[in-house]
Amino acid sequence: MTKNTSKDGKCFSCCKQKILTKEHVFPQALGGKLSVSTYCKECNERFGSEIDSQLIKNLGYFATTININRDRGKNQPYDLITVKDATELTYDGKKLSIKKPIFKIEIEKDGYEVKAIDITARTESELYKKIASIKRKYNLSSEKQKIFKEHHSSIDTKMSCTFDNSLIRRAIAKIAYNLICIKLPESYILSASFDDIREYIRFGGKIDLAAANFSYTQFMSDYTRPLHKIHISLNKRSNIVAGFVCLFGTFRYAVLISKDFQSHFEWPGLDYTFDPFTSKKIFGNIYFRSPELSIDQLLSPNDSLQFILNELSKGYKIIEQYNKGYKFLKIEID
């Protein structure tokens, strides 16, 4: 069943009758295409600035690396630093540039007379601005000879990316909840069974209802394609609704959507799988059901550091296949 995406209705976040705005199930900055009207403008804007921005800031890097096609906007730029001297750089998928202006000026004088000036700048426009400033300061004529040299060199860089913190967990919980909003009747979604997950997405809480989870979520990746995937399952014996989210076939999470949801009918696992590289929905086994997990298994998987590194390495190899010449040389986790 698919929900009507009318722009006038109850917001599935604050539960008030309002004008609803478009919401991407997966953020469009990460390549998401599916959008529905589920939240009011106030909730949508707060989610965008508070939690979605954290997810995009950290994982938008992978969307840029494989140059996915977005609905709107440019690639998500990401920051790096040089290994040698920690110079801040930014990359937009096509061009690597120095983030902040860098000037190096060496002036050779003979008494009060300026004999030569050596200026280093990151761009030609910055160089000309600095030349004009130096000429005014030392009252230099325009007849002075200029010699320009461009310096090219290979650069070793490194970057950091956070895939699990309190804000990212809330953004992941919203992704899972988005699919529930599309697939289940409104009376189910707005019931008290989903109050906790709504409250968590909106405001957070002392207890996280989402977590990075690699041990119990291997079914979420085919280890071949950089897929975005959501899977929702109901354990009728324990009344637990569990959500699973995978981004780029690499970063995997589990969400406790409800711990007391009672249903009088059987429903299969709800699934949405999308390839951001090809912009196509992927159809799988409609009868697949995820393993039935306890709350501890969902939210406290106790993944070892080595296991996480191994799973990330597998995911990074997927991404490397979609950007020839790019290679993750080393992964470190703080």
Rosetta silent file (secondary structure, phi, psi, omega in degrees, C-alpha in Angstrom):
SEQUENCE: MTKNTSKDGKCFSCCKQKILTKEHVFPQALGGKLSVSTYCKECNERFGSEIDSQLIKNLGYFATTININRDRGKNQPYDLITVKDATELTYDGKKLSIKKPIFKIEIEKDGYEVKAIDITARTESELYKKIASIKRKYNLSSEKQKIFKEHHSSIDTKMSCTFDNSLIRRAIAKIAYNLICIKLPESYILSASFDDIREYIRFGGKIDLAAANFSYTQFMSDYTRPLHKIHISLNKRSNIVAGFVCLFGTFRYAVLISKDFQSHFEWPGLDYTFDPFTSKKIFGNIYFRSPELSIDQLLSPNDSLQFILNELSKGYKIIEQYNKGYKFLKIEID
SCORE:     score description
SCORE:     0.000 S_00000001
   1 L     0.000  141.465 -177.784    0.000    0.000    0.000 S_00000001
   2 L  -124.076  134.888 -175.067    1.244    3.498   -0.848 S_00000001
   3 L   -79.055  142.491  173.941    0.187    6.667    0.899 S_00000001
   4 L   -64.250  132.691 -176.149   -1.396    9.588   -0.919 S_00000001
   5 L   -98.608   39.235  176.516    1.149   12.419   -1.065 S_00000001
   6 L   -57.154  146.473 -177.045   -1.380   15.272   -0.756 S_00000001
   7 L   -82.824   -6.033  179.617    0.187   18.530    0.405 S_00000001
   8 E  -119.068  117.532 -178.625   -2.511   19.111    3.013 S_00000001
   9 E   176.598 -166.994  179.599   -2.693   16.676    5.915 S_00000001
  10 E   -82.272  132.129  175.354   -1.271   15.622    9.239 S_00000001
  11 L   -70.929  130.404 -178.631    2.469   16.018    9.689 S_00000001
  12 L   -80.692    7.133  174.012    3.941   12.641   10.603 S_00000001
  13 L  -105.725  -62.528 -177.475    6.397   14.359   12.928 S_00000001
  14 L   -89.719   -9.442  176.635    4.420   16.870   15.036 S_00000001
  15 L    65.994   21.633  177.885    1.058   15.197   14.225 S_00000001
  16 L  -101.479  151.520  177.991   -0.616   18.568   13.529 S_00000001
  17 E   -75.149  115.453 -175.552   -2.841   19.355   10.558 S_00000001
  18 E  -150.910  175.216  169.932   -0.680   21.485    8.260 S_00000001
  19 E   -77.689  127.767 -176.566    0.502   22.062    4.718 S_00000001
  20 E   -97.400  147.055  179.621    3.031   19.332    4.010 S_00000001
  21 E  -113.843  164.022 -178.440    6.256   19.764    2.053 S_00000001
  22 E   -69.078  137.858  177.924    8.313   17.319    0.010 S_00000001
  23 E  -131.108  128.666  174.793   10.719   15.107    1.898 S_00000001
  24 E   -79.839  131.037  177.945   13.333   12.846    0.303 S_00000001
  25 L   -59.689  -52.304  165.252   13.343    9.383    1.885 S_00000001
  26 L  -100.783  137.146 -179.979   17.114    9.345    1.384 S_00000001
  27 L   -51.713  135.922 -178.388   18.593   12.886    1.316 S_00000001
  28 H   -64.698  -24.469  176.301   18.905   14.071   -2.271 S_00000001
  29 H   -66.369  -19.864  175.952   22.475   15.194   -1.536 S_00000001
  30 H   -98.493    7.274  177.727   23.272   11.482   -1.117 S_00000001
  31 L   101.004    4.884 -178.546   21.522   10.659   -4.382 S_00000001
  32 L   -65.510  140.192 -179.771   18.009   10.020   -3.055 S_00000001
  33 L  -115.615  -36.067 -176.148   15.198   10.284   -5.615 S_00000001
  34 L   -70.652  124.053  179.287   12.059    9.062   -3.841 S_00000001
  35 E  -134.851  145.598 -179.976   10.194   11.955   -2.232 S_00000001
  36 E  -143.022  162.873  178.175    6.828   12.205   -0.489 S_00000001
  37 E   -94.974   97.459 -176.090    4.869   14.808    1.452 S_00000001
  38 E  -120.581  -26.413 -174.510    5.163   13.631    5.042 S_00000001
  39 E  -123.290  151.929  174.054    6.306   16.605    7.149 S_00000001
  40 E   -73.104  168.283 -176.363    5.249   20.215    7.577 S_00000001
  41 H   -60.878  -42.633 -177.123    7.608   22.989    6.582 S_00000001
  42 H   -62.506  -46.440  179.512    8.684   23.735   10.164 S_00000001
  43 H   -66.703  -43.543 -177.738    9.620   20.122   10.926 S_00000001
  44 H   -60.948  -44.903 -178.536   11.214   19.588    7.533 S_00000001
  45 H   -67.207  -37.774  178.834   13.419   22.674    7.811 S_00000001
  46 H   -67.014  -42.543  177.179   14.504   21.800   11.342 S_00000001
  47 H   -60.801  -41.762 -178.178   15.403   18.259   10.322 S_00000001
  48 H   -62.135  -43.838 -176.312   17.356   19.597    7.344 S_00000001
  49 H   -81.275  -27.905 -172.460   19.462   22.015    9.351 S_00000001
  50 H   -95.722  -47.253 -173.691   19.886   19.922   12.490 S_00000001
  51 H  -114.222  -41.912  179.488   20.252   16.244   11.591 S_00000001
  52 H   -62.184  -37.062 -178.946   20.257   15.777    7.803 S_00000001
  53 H   -61.283  -35.388  178.115   23.072   18.299    7.484 S_00000001
  54 H   -66.970  -41.612  178.546   25.272   16.180    9.764 S_00000001
  55 H   -65.162  -44.165 -178.149   24.680   13.080    7.685 S_00000001
  56 H   -68.376  -41.356 -179.773   25.329   14.937    4.427 S_00000001
  57 H   -57.745  -38.013 -175.485   28.412   16.718    5.749 S_00000001
  58 H   -91.159  -41.254 -175.289   30.057   13.419    6.615 S_00000001
  59 H  -103.171   -5.361  173.874   28.786   10.947    4.023 S_00000001
  60 H   -61.401  -22.993  176.633   28.207   13.361    1.136 S_00000001
  61 H   -54.217  -40.878 -177.345   31.886   12.736    0.441 S_00000001
  62 H   -72.706  -33.558  175.336   31.059    9.293   -0.945 S_00000001
  63 H   -63.900  -40.093  178.393   28.361   10.695   -3.229 S_00000001
  64 H   -69.494  -38.325 -178.280   30.911   13.115   -4.665 S_00000001
  65 H   -59.370  -41.320 -179.671   33.561   10.396   -4.995 S_00000001
  66 L   -98.072    6.938  172.729   31.381    8.301   -7.313 S_00000001
  67 L    54.016   55.910 -179.484   29.852   11.414   -8.929 S_00000001
  68 L   -72.765  159.254  179.543   26.207   10.477   -8.461 S_00000001
  69 L   -90.171  115.516  179.726   23.419   12.314  -10.257 S_00000001
  70 L   -95.029  158.113  176.160   21.446   14.547   -7.891 S_00000001
  71 L   -64.229  -36.839 -179.400   17.968   15.974   -8.429 S_00000001
  72 L  -153.876  161.188  175.168   19.340   19.449   -7.887 S_00000001
  73 L    82.139  172.286 -178.596   22.486   21.223   -6.847 S_00000001
  74 L   -93.335  177.576  175.508   26.139   20.477   -7.317 S_00000001
  75 L   -58.439  150.950  177.447   28.315   17.784   -5.815 S_00000001
  76 L   -77.113  108.143  179.154   28.746   17.931   -2.060 S_00000001
  77 L   -64.402  150.688  175.540   32.216   19.468   -1.538 S_00000001
  78 E  -136.479  156.419 -173.999   34.322   17.880    1.153 S_00000001
  79 E   -99.120  145.210  174.088   37.390   18.966    3.066 S_00000001
  80 E  -135.683  168.442  171.129   40.806   17.359    3.221 S_00000001
  81 E  -132.234  149.214  178.723   44.156   18.316    4.683 S_00000001
  82 E   -75.233  143.598 -179.439   47.621   17.701    3.286 S_00000001
  83 L   -67.423  -36.641 -173.189   49.691   15.132    5.126 S_00000001
  84 L   -68.450  -50.547 -173.243   52.861   17.229    4.903 S_00000001
  85 L  -133.860   14.469  175.835   51.764   20.561    6.383 S_00000001
  86 L    59.671   32.225  174.015   48.026   20.247    7.211 S_00000001
  87 L   -69.608  133.384 -177.795   46.980   22.738    4.518 S_00000001
  88 E   -80.976  127.108  179.726   43.181   22.801    4.255 S_00000001
  89 E  -122.422  162.637  173.095   41.832   21.760    0.840 S_00000001
  90 E  -136.043  145.596 -177.690   38.361   21.292   -0.626 S_00000001
  91 E  -132.664  131.529 -177.633   37.255   19.000   -3.451 S_00000001
  92 L  -109.132   15.626 -178.737   33.984   19.238   -5.411 S_00000001
  93 L    97.340  -17.102  179.277   34.376   16.076   -7.471 S_00000001
  94 L  -127.086  -38.855 -173.154   36.217   17.844  -10.268 S_00000001
  95 L  -130.030  134.158  174.552   38.657   20.332   -8.829 S_00000001
  96 E   -98.197  127.126 -178.465   40.932   20.298   -5.790 S_00000001
  97 E  -139.255  156.620  177.196   41.579   23.765   -4.370 S_00000001
  98 E   -74.051  132.154 -172.312   43.114   25.358   -1.319 S_00000001
  99 L   -72.314  -42.298 -177.182   40.350   26.307    1.089 S_00000001
 100 L  -114.428  149.887  177.449   41.877   29.454    2.570 S_00000001
 101 L   -57.557  135.345  178.476   44.026   32.121    0.905 S_00000001
 102 L  -127.476  118.895  178.962   47.728   31.344    1.235 S_00000001
 103 L  -122.048  136.550  173.028   50.299   34.049    0.568 S_00000001
 104 E  -128.522  120.444 -175.543   54.043   33.825    0.811 S_00000001
 105 E  -124.692  126.628  174.662   55.935   37.051    0.217 S_00000001
 106 E  -124.917  122.900 -176.495   59.704   37.527    0.110 S_00000001
 107 E  -113.648  127.354  177.648   61.029   41.035   -0.584 S_00000001
 108 E  -103.969  124.307 -177.003   64.628   41.735   -1.634 S_00000001
 109 E  -121.800  153.318  169.437   65.815   45.308   -0.943 S_00000001
 110 E  -121.974   95.062 -171.508   68.903   47.387   -1.600 S_00000001
 111 L    69.078 -120.551  178.056   68.657   50.008    1.119 S_00000001
 112 L   -94.479   -7.202 -176.377   65.193   51.520    0.619 S_00000001
 113 E   -88.554  131.026  176.998   64.883   50.358   -2.978 S_00000001
 114 E   -80.615  118.575 -179.523   62.871   47.225   -3.691 S_00000001
 115 E   -92.140  -39.660 -177.452   64.894   45.031   -6.044 S_00000001
 116 E  -157.529  148.441  176.741   62.655   41.927   -6.258 S_00000001
 117 E  -131.297  129.190  177.609   59.513   40.506   -4.777 S_00000001
 118 E  -111.404  114.562 -176.970   58.631   36.810   -4.697 S_00000001
 119 E  -117.916  130.784  174.538   54.905   36.199   -4.164 S_00000001
 120 E  -114.661  129.596  179.156   53.215   32.815   -3.839 S_00000001
 121 L  -139.152  163.844 -176.335   49.413   32.592   -4.085 S_00000001
 122 L   -83.365  -25.510  178.892   46.908   29.810   -4.643 S_00000001
 123 L  -136.313  163.776  179.803   45.210   31.390   -7.719 S_00000001
 124 H   -65.842  -39.011 -179.877   46.071   33.917  -10.398 S_00000001
 125 H   -64.537  -41.131  176.940   43.370   36.345   -9.242 S_00000001
 126 H   -64.336  -36.056  179.279   44.702   36.285   -5.683 S_00000001
 127 H   -62.700  -45.853 -178.721   48.193   36.860   -7.056 S_00000001
 128 H   -65.498  -36.594  177.159   47.142   39.987   -8.981 S_00000001
 129 H   -63.381  -39.920 -179.033   45.345   41.386   -5.934 S_00000001
 130 H   -71.291  -36.944  177.507   48.477   40.954   -3.854 S_00000001
 131 H   -61.365  -44.427  179.720   50.672   42.502   -6.552 S_00000001
 132 H   -62.042  -39.623  179.401   48.392   45.574   -6.630 S_00000001
 133 H   -66.100  -41.766  179.658   48.580   45.854   -2.836 S_00000001
 134 H   -66.141  -39.573 -179.788   52.398   45.590   -2.835 S_00000001
 135 H   -62.917  -40.512  179.101   52.690   48.199   -5.609 S_00000001
 136 H   -67.813  -41.537 -176.289   50.619   50.670   -3.640 S_00000001
 137 H   -64.576  -40.367 -175.815   52.524   50.017   -0.436 S_00000001
 138 H  -105.675    9.092  177.007   55.988   50.496   -1.999 S_00000001
 139 L    52.476   51.779 -178.222   54.925   52.991   -4.711 S_00000001
 140 L   -90.157  147.199  178.733   56.205   50.729   -7.478 S_00000001
 141 L   -81.953  164.702  179.919   55.820   51.558  -11.163 S_00000001
 142 L   -79.557   -7.296 -177.434   54.029   49.309  -13.652 S_00000001
 143 L   -79.733   -6.805 -179.433   57.205   48.902  -15.694 S_00000001
 144 L   -60.255  140.317 -178.996   58.620   46.365  -13.293 S_00000001
 145 L   -75.029  136.577  178.660   59.197   43.012  -14.961 S_00000001
 146 L  -113.296  134.420  174.923   56.892   40.164  -13.937 S_00000001
 147 L  -125.135  121.245 -178.187   57.844   36.517  -14.113 S_00000001
 148 L  -107.374  137.892  175.024   55.129   33.960  -13.417 S_00000001
 149 L  -133.390  131.883  174.385   55.710   30.318  -12.541 S_00000001
 150 L   -99.757  132.422 -178.561   53.086   27.667  -11.907 S_00000001
 151 L  -108.975  122.946  178.102   54.054   24.926   -9.494 S_00000001
 152 L  -118.375  138.391  178.003   52.456   21.492   -9.835 S_00000001
 153 L  -157.092  155.306  174.805   53.083   18.598   -7.514 S_00000001
 154 L   -74.190  147.377 -174.684   51.406   15.454   -6.269 S_00000001
 155 L  -127.882  127.725  171.792   49.734   15.883   -2.900 S_00000001
 156 L   -89.713  125.529 -177.509   49.160   13.330   -0.183 S_00000001
 157 E  -127.341  164.341  173.741   45.947   14.130    1.646 S_00000001
 158 E  -143.482  158.124  179.322   43.784   12.716    4.406 S_00000001
 159 L  -145.668  162.555  176.850   40.244   13.358    5.600 S_00000001
 160 L  -120.255  147.111  178.239   37.989   12.398    8.447 S_00000001
 161 L  -144.681  131.338  179.134   34.388   11.269    8.269 S_00000001
 162 L  -100.610  124.628  179.512   32.007   10.463   11.104 S_00000001
 163 L  -110.812   -0.088 -179.839   29.406    7.819   10.362 S_00000001
 164 L  -150.868  106.216  168.240   27.980    7.415   13.870 S_00000001
 165 L  -148.975 -179.371 -172.212   27.070   10.117   16.363 S_00000001
 166 H   -62.189  -39.287 -179.507   23.877   11.249   18.086 S_00000001
 167 H   -72.431  -39.588  178.657   22.721   13.541   15.256 S_00000001
 168 H   -65.228  -38.279  178.300   23.509   11.011   12.527 S_00000001
 169 H   -61.234  -40.097  177.902   21.577    8.325   14.426 S_00000001
 170 H   -66.025  -38.665  177.232   18.512   10.561   14.479 S_00000001
 171 H   -64.253  -38.715  177.507   18.886   11.212   10.735 S_00000001
 172 H   -66.720  -42.059  177.733   19.109    7.459   10.140 S_00000001
 173 H   -59.494  -37.504  178.714   16.023    6.876   12.314 S_00000001
 174 H   -65.927  -38.117  177.897   14.162    9.414   10.167 S_00000001
 175 H   -60.217  -46.332  179.291   15.126    7.537    6.995 S_00000001
 176 H   -65.045  -43.765  179.999   13.661    4.307    8.412 S_00000001
 177 H   -63.720  -34.084  177.918   10.562    6.108    9.715 S_00000001
 178 H   -55.386  -41.589 -178.285   10.071    7.712    6.278 S_00000001
 179 H   -69.008  -37.263  174.790    9.458    4.292    4.761 S_00000001
 180 H   -58.654  -42.536 -178.686    6.930    3.439    7.470 S_00000001
 181 H   -62.555  -31.162  179.916    5.091    6.668    6.616 S_00000001
 182 H   -78.769  -39.234 -166.106    4.870    5.600    2.973 S_00000001
 183 H   -93.517  -29.159 -174.781    3.902    1.966    3.505 S_00000001
 184 L  -102.284  156.194  176.884    1.533    1.816    6.491 S_00000001
 185 L   -61.645  150.010 -177.669   -1.961    3.308    6.971 S_00000001
 186 H   -56.863  -38.452 -178.544   -2.067    6.709    8.647 S_00000001
 187 H   -62.007  -32.781  176.849   -3.969    5.339   11.653 S_00000001
 188 H   -72.124  -46.810 -175.334   -1.065    2.960   12.363 S_00000001
 189 H   -62.659  -42.082 -175.876    1.631    5.581   11.904 S_00000001
 190 L   -85.620    6.441  178.140   -0.022    8.165   14.145 S_00000001
 191 L   -74.675  167.019 -178.659   -0.743    5.657   16.899 S_00000001
 192 H   -63.792  -19.417 -178.894    1.008    5.761   20.256 S_00000001
 193 H   -60.906  -25.529 -177.598    3.218    2.847   19.172 S_00000001
 194 H  -108.714   11.992  178.789    5.356    5.278   17.154 S_00000001
 195 H   -61.876  -41.760 -175.973    5.404    8.173   19.647 S_00000001
 196 H   -63.983  -43.056 -177.882    8.875    7.273   20.919 S_00000001
 197 H   -70.457  -35.239  175.721   10.527    7.213   17.497 S_00000001
 198 H   -63.182  -45.528 -179.993    8.868   10.506   16.532 S_00000001
 199 H   -62.505  -40.451 -179.422   10.077   12.112   19.751 S_00000001
 200 H   -65.320  -44.440  179.770   13.571   10.727   19.216 S_00000001
 201 H   -63.545  -40.219 -176.473   13.825   12.031   15.651 S_00000001
 202 H   -73.376  -43.441 -169.431   12.557   15.464   16.683 S_00000001
 203 H  -127.530   -7.677 -173.219   14.481   16.030   19.891 S_00000001
 204 L    78.074 -162.211  179.583   16.833   13.110   20.614 S_00000001
 205 L   173.245  176.183 -179.524   16.821   11.629   24.085 S_00000001
 206 L   -67.633  -30.058 -179.545   18.787    9.954   26.830 S_00000001
 207 L  -114.211  124.731  177.539   18.516    6.615   25.041 S_00000001
 208 L   -74.668  137.357  177.062   19.410    6.318   21.369 S_00000001
 209 L  -103.190   12.365  175.649   16.896    4.414   19.267 S_00000001
 210 E  -144.852  155.606 -179.229   19.376    3.912   16.424 S_00000001
 211 E  -159.622  149.242  168.467   22.957    2.675   16.222 S_00000001
 212 E   -62.676  132.916 -173.945   25.659    1.732   13.757 S_00000001
 213 L  -145.993  110.903 -179.555   25.320   -2.017   13.472 S_00000001
 214 L  -105.082  -27.580 -174.307   27.574   -4.238   11.361 S_00000001
 215 L   -67.729  -39.594 -171.892   27.228   -7.618   13.107 S_00000001
 216 L  -109.253   16.654 -172.977   23.519   -8.226   12.443 S_00000001
 217 L  -128.153   20.995 -177.300   23.035   -6.347    9.170 S_00000001
 218 H   -65.424  -21.078  176.819   25.127   -8.157    6.584 S_00000001
 219 H   -69.062  -10.607 -176.791   21.944   -8.977    4.660 S_00000001
 220 H   -83.978   -8.332 -178.842   21.671   -5.235    3.869 S_00000001
 221 L  -130.668  142.482  174.008   24.576   -5.177    1.390 S_00000001
 222 L   -95.470    2.323  177.426   25.399   -7.285   -1.645 S_00000001
 223 L    58.108   22.718 -178.693   29.058   -6.164   -1.361 S_00000001
 224 L  -127.800  -38.758 -176.497   28.943   -5.369   -5.081 S_00000001
 225 L  -122.948  152.502 -179.496   27.010   -2.125   -5.570 S_00000001
 226 L   -81.086   60.789 -171.203   26.868    1.139   -3.557 S_00000001
 227 L   -77.723  144.735  164.131   23.216    0.579   -2.705 S_00000001
 228 E   -95.397  133.435 -175.595   20.999    2.621   -0.415 S_00000001
 229 E  -145.774  140.149  171.402   18.603    0.262    1.343 S_00000001
 230 E  -125.425  134.993  174.301   15.847    0.361    3.974 S_00000001
 231 E  -136.146  130.739  179.765   14.257   -2.742    5.425 S_00000001
 232 E  -119.368  131.969  179.000   11.501   -2.761    8.053 S_00000001
 233 E  -133.164  151.399  176.937   10.395   -5.912    9.841 S_00000001
 234 E  -113.888  124.802  172.560    7.807   -6.772   12.491 S_00000001
 235 E   -97.746  100.108 -173.772    8.521   -9.401   15.137 S_00000001
 236 L   -67.471  -25.517 -179.590    4.982  -10.341   16.188 S_00000001
 237 L   -69.736  -35.637 -178.920    6.176  -12.429   19.116 S_00000001
 238 L  -109.023   -3.123 -179.145    7.867   -9.456   20.797 S_00000001
 239 L    63.885   24.495  179.368    5.877   -6.646   19.075 S_00000001
 240 E   -92.318  130.482  169.002    9.159   -5.052   17.954 S_00000001
 241 E  -103.457  116.637 -177.456    9.316   -3.076   14.713 S_00000001
 242 E  -108.975  139.293  175.768   12.950   -2.993   13.598 S_00000001
 243 E  -116.901  144.043  177.786   14.387   -0.795   10.883 S_00000001
 244 E  -129.522  134.843 -178.350   17.635   -1.329    9.001 S_00000001
 245 E  -130.669  134.260  175.468   19.365    1.295    6.866 S_00000001
 246 E  -128.299  135.177  178.417   22.391    0.917    4.608 S_00000001
 247 E  -118.735  130.753  178.264   24.126    3.760    2.767 S_00000001
 248 L    56.643   27.481  179.919   26.455    3.249   -0.219 S_00000001
 249 L    63.680   14.135 -169.782   26.495   -0.493    0.475 S_00000001
 250 L  -127.771  -52.808 -172.778   28.891    0.313    3.314 S_00000001
 251 E   -95.436  118.579 -171.287   27.437    2.075    6.366 S_00000001
 252 E  -120.260  139.129 -175.180   24.854   -0.044    8.153 S_00000001
 253 E  -137.864  157.046  172.936   22.501    0.888   10.983 S_00000001
 254 E  -124.276  146.990 -176.358   19.648   -0.590   13.019 S_00000001
 255 E  -133.264  132.818  171.688   16.681    1.345   14.405 S_00000001
 256 E   -89.756   96.472 -175.830   14.165    0.447   17.107 S_00000001
 257 E   -77.541  -38.352  175.518   11.078    1.946   15.478 S_00000001
 258 E  -156.452  143.214  177.716    8.635    0.544   18.022 S_00000001
 259 L  -110.086    2.623 -178.982    8.832   -1.840   20.950 S_00000001
 260 L  -146.063   44.501 -179.847    5.075   -2.267   21.445 S_00000001
 261 L   -93.681  121.934 -179.867    3.430   -2.381   18.040 S_00000001
 262 L  -111.828  126.649 -178.752    0.579   -4.868   17.781 S_00000001
 263 L  -122.484  139.787 -179.986   -0.779   -5.828   14.397 S_00000001
 264 L   -92.601   -1.918  178.194   -3.772   -8.026   13.667 S_00000001
 265 L  -129.147  154.371  177.014   -2.543   -8.872   10.191 S_00000001
 266 L   -78.796  137.081  173.047    0.623  -10.378    8.801 S_00000001
 267 L  -136.264  137.876 -178.374    2.800   -8.054    6.798 S_00000001
 268 L   -71.184  171.253  174.508    5.978   -8.912    4.949 S_00000001
 269 L   -59.435  133.257  177.070    9.211   -7.061    5.420 S_00000001
 270 E   -88.353  128.245 -171.116    8.904   -3.564    3.958 S_00000001
 271 E  -137.093  140.474  171.183   11.826   -2.906    1.679 S_00000001
 272 E  -140.993  119.097 -178.880   13.176   -0.107   -0.489 S_00000001
 273 E  -124.621  132.980 -172.630   16.480   -0.530   -2.299 S_00000001
 274 E  -139.647  136.673  176.443   17.958    2.134   -4.561 S_00000001
 275 E   -99.263  106.002 -176.989   21.147    2.403   -6.599 S_00000001
 276 L   -68.965  -20.213 -179.789   22.279    6.061   -6.403 S_00000001
 277 L   -74.750  -40.861  179.715   24.839    5.513   -9.168 S_00000001
 278 L   -97.672   -8.100 -177.265   22.283    4.415  -11.767 S_00000001
 279 L    59.864   36.976 -178.683   19.332    6.264  -10.143 S_00000001
 280 E  -123.932  143.417  173.085   17.256    3.084  -10.338 S_00000001
 281 E   -75.023  140.975 -179.418   15.133    1.236   -7.818 S_00000001
 282 E  -106.872  128.642 -179.860   16.280   -2.341   -7.219 S_00000001
 283 L  -102.141  130.825 -178.732   13.681   -5.077   -6.877 S_00000001
 284 L  -122.747 -153.538 -179.673   14.496   -8.098   -4.730 S_00000001
 285 L   -76.311  112.878 -175.577   12.760  -10.986   -3.015 S_00000001
 286 L   -70.903  -14.238 -178.888    9.404   -9.644   -1.789 S_00000001
 287 L   -97.080    1.606 -177.382    9.135  -12.500    0.722 S_00000001
 288 L   -67.089  135.794  173.791   12.463  -11.825    2.425 S_00000001
 289 L  -124.199  135.014  178.938   12.280  -11.261    6.169 S_00000001
 290 L   -70.820  160.726  176.034   15.190   -9.995    8.226 S_00000001
 291 L   -59.561  144.833  177.621   16.398  -11.958   11.262 S_00000001
 292 L   -81.530  115.587 -174.724   14.321  -11.363   14.409 S_00000001
 293 L  -113.036  151.933  173.418   16.574   -9.425   16.765 S_00000001
 294 L   -79.361  170.378  177.975   16.244   -8.356   20.367 S_00000001
 295 H   -62.198  -40.656  178.121   16.502   -4.708   21.394 S_00000001
 296 H   -62.837  -40.372  179.234   20.065   -5.298   22.630 S_00000001
 297 H   -66.956  -32.172  177.955   21.054   -6.871   19.324 S_00000001
 298 H   -71.008  -48.926 -168.402   19.603   -3.892   17.463 S_00000001
 299 H  -103.658  -14.251  179.386   21.100   -1.101   19.539 S_00000001
 300 L  -134.741   67.847 -173.783   24.131   -2.694   21.256 S_00000001
 301 L   -72.846  -13.702 -178.766   25.729   -5.052   18.733 S_00000001
 302 L    54.686   44.408  175.945   29.179   -4.889   20.401 S_00000001
 303 L   -64.268  132.376  176.166   30.951   -4.816   17.055 S_00000001
 304 L   -75.218  154.858  179.599   34.686   -5.204   17.494 S_00000001
 305 H   -59.025  -42.329 -178.277   36.945   -2.534   16.027 S_00000001
 306 H   -65.671  -37.866  179.522   38.594   -5.050   13.710 S_00000001
 307 H   -65.869  -41.839  177.355   35.233   -6.288   12.448 S_00000001
 308 H   -61.489  -44.763  178.956   34.114   -2.714   11.689 S_00000001
 309 H   -60.449  -41.317  179.518   37.379   -2.052    9.835 S_00000001
 310 H   -64.209  -42.695 -179.237   36.944   -5.221    7.803 S_00000001
 311 H   -68.779  -39.100  176.480   33.360   -4.306    6.847 S_00000001
 312 H   -64.185  -39.435  179.109   34.335   -0.732    5.950 S_00000001
 313 H   -61.582  -40.327  177.459   37.177   -2.045    3.795 S_00000001
 314 H   -62.764  -42.961  179.846   34.713   -4.221    1.881 S_00000001
 315 H   -65.849  -41.260 -179.268   32.452   -1.228    1.361 S_00000001
 316 H   -64.996  -31.501  177.128   35.272    1.033    0.254 S_00000001
 317 H   -66.006  -33.064  175.018   36.298   -1.520   -2.364 S_00000001
 318 H   -61.793  -49.476 -176.274   32.789   -1.213   -3.794 S_00000001
 319 H   -64.993  -37.727  178.981   33.119    2.560   -4.050 S_00000001
 320 H   -59.313  -32.955 -179.508   36.614    2.312   -5.577 S_00000001
 321 H   -65.823  -22.917 -177.222   35.138    0.314   -8.464 S_00000001
 322 L   -97.061    1.441  175.221   32.946    3.294   -9.361 S_00000001
 323 L  -141.376   88.853 -177.313   35.804    5.788   -9.422 S_00000001
 324 L   -60.291  133.194  179.254   38.730    4.415  -11.380 S_00000001
 325 L    94.778  -12.076  178.679   42.027    5.634  -10.027 S_00000001
 326 L   -95.678  139.247 -179.619   40.662    6.393   -6.561 S_00000001
 327 L  -147.530  132.698  172.301   41.854    4.288   -3.672 S_00000001
 328 L   -81.849  108.641 -174.375   41.364    4.396    0.073 S_00000001
 329 L   -76.984  -35.087 -175.475   44.889    3.789    1.244 S_00000001
 330 L  -155.324  138.882  176.766   44.209    3.528    4.951 S_00000001
 331 L  -115.599  130.591  176.348   41.219    3.549    7.287 S_00000001
 332 L  -126.598  141.545  176.134   41.505    4.675   10.858 S_00000001
 333 L  -120.043  128.060  178.228   38.790    4.813   13.525 S_00000001
 334 L   -79.151    0.000    0.000   39.104    7.068   16.539 S_00000001
